């Protein structure tokens, strides 16, 4: 099973949509979160550690993810766009 995490700003449109679309793929477990303080589901260190692959919607999301969760990343950063 591959754990895939989708990250956007508010977790209201982009990342939940991506999570839903890929949730039916065999061998894929999905989750989504937002990186902003007001996100519906705020990104946690547990989610970052759980993920095998992390997709971000913007370069700014990748930068913020790296700054806030650097010690929890375990190679997923190389897979970020």
N, C-alpha and C positions, 0 to 999 in steps of 0.2 A: 504494500500500500504506500502510495506517495502522498504526503501531506502538502497541500498547496494553499498558500495564504495570499489574499489579495488586499492591498492597502491603497486607500485614497485619503482625502482630507476628512470628510464628514461621515463616511460609511452610510450614506443615504441613497446613492444612485450607482456609481461606477463599481465599487468593490462588491457590494451585495449582488449586483447583476452578474458580474463575472463569477462569483461564487455559485450562484444558482445555475448558470449555464454549464459549468464544468462539474457540478455535483452529480450528474447522472453518468459521467464517464466511468467505466470500470477501472478499478485499481487506483482511483483518485479520491482522496478525502479533502474537502475544501472548508475554508473558513475565511472571514473577511473582517476588517477593522479599519477605523479611521485614525489618523495620526494627529488630528487637531484636538484641542481641549474640549470642544463642544461636540465631538463625534458621537453618533448614536451608540456605537460600540467602540470604545477607545482601545487602541492597540496596547497589548500587555507583553511583558517579557516572556510569559508562559507561551503565548501564541508564537512569538519569534522563535523560541527554542523548539516548539512543536513542529514548525514548518521545515520541510525539505527544500521547498522552492518558495520564494517570495516574489510576487509581481507587484510593482508599484505603477501608478497611473501617470506620474510626472517625475521628472528629475528632482524637483524640490522634495518630493516624498522620499526618494532614495536618500537624499542628503540628510533629511531630518531623521529618518530611520537609523542611518548609520551613526549620527551624533547621539541619539537617545538610547540606542540599544546595541552599541558596538560590542560590549562584553557578552551579549547573548547570541550574537551571530556566530554561526559555526560553518562558514563556507557558503551560506546562501547569498552573501553579498556579491559573489562572483556571478551569480545568476540574475541579479537585478539588471533591468535594462539600463 
